[in-house]
Amino acid sequence: MYIEKTMSINGVVLEDYPFNKEVFLEGFLLEHLTHICPPGYEASGVDPVNQIPVQGGGQDGSNGRIDIAFELAAESNNPWALAEIKNVRLDIPHLNQLLAYLLQQQQLISEIQKRLGQNVSPGRWIGILVGPSIDASLGAALVNNAWQELPGINHNLKDVEIGAVVVNRYREKANNAIYVFADKYFPIRSSSTGRDYSKFSFDDRQHWYGAAEFVREYIGEFCTSANIRDLAALQQQFPKHLQGSYEVVAAPASIADPLRYSKQSFRVGSDAYEVCTQWGYAHGKGNLANFIDFVKRLGAKIYRMTPDGVVALL
């Protein structure tokens, strides 16, 4: 059977340009973790870990390797994502393999700490299957958080979120421009309970940001608009109590726990600084809510968009 797929964007014709090998997709995702972040999360900035050996983690008890593990930015619980990449249609055996790996949590933590240090301590896991397509029944079960009810599931893990991401790459015929699309299959969440997956805007809804990204981008814009000249002035402007446990901004050399700060350094005047990544809105009760209340007093207009798409001026 031959199937031809045609896609166009404003008249631009795209053609399939698959990754072909799992290692190629893995390399791309290591540089673009946003494509596989669960909805409402972003990568914390801690270096991802790949090709983690797991003894007895295979479906048949054999040894295996986790493709990618990376920390997600969150105010608490230290969530980590575990990605298993396939170059074929995702189905039940692939989910069983991912579940088998998740059963070996102590091995995973030990290997992650061996590479990144003892300060890294995954508190809970989000398992992610990644591939070019997905079995329809599996996709529906993941979205409805009913994967445990699928026939053929070998493990019933508690307190582990499971999702999938379908990643496809296309090429524009005219100039070889590359486009990558990611479709995410994660449990549907209520906007009124559990973790708050809202996004926020400070530029009149031109851009929307998750919690840590919002703080980082707002501070960068504030440095320019308010003509802040050095780090001392910036720290005075955004004091530690806004975050609670960490300095909001800090000089790289002074940071005791670099895993809780942006991997990227920024500049204010001649000084370098990094921004804390540990923020959460928690339906108006988290430290991001404190930060937002503070910047509103500075004159900022902040908009919130709930996971349901409802936009409101805070």
PyMOL commands that set and color helices and strands:
alter all, ss='L'
color gray80, all
select helices_A, chain A and resi 22-31+33-36+92-102+105-116+136-143+147-149+211-225+231-237+240-242+252-254+258-260+282-284+287-297
alter helices_A, ss='H'
color red, helices_A
select strands_A, chain A and resi 7-9+12-16+49-54+64-71+79-85+124-131+161-172+178-185+199-201+249-250+266-268+271-275+303-305+311-313
alter strands_A, ss='S'
color yellow, strands_A
deselect
rebuild
show_as cartoon
